[in-house]
Amino acid sequence: MSWNTLSPLLAQAGYCVFTTTYGSEGLGPIGAAAPVQDSAAQIGSFIDQVEATTGAKKLTW
């Protein structure tokens, strides 16, 4: 199952759903190809954005 399928189902169930592709290094939807330090920085920024948008203090992965 992909996020394209799962995201609408979770949203209909009342969950707030965010996804990201990190470390793509220009490869489009293919992620996790960048050095770990770069990917970690991207994930950190993504988490900050989700927390700011939702007001959540904790995210569930």
PyMOL commands that set and color helices and strands:
alter all, ss='L'
color gray80, all
select helices_A, chain A and resi 3-12+36-54
alter helices_A, ss='H'
color red, helices_A
deselect
rebuild
show_as cartoon
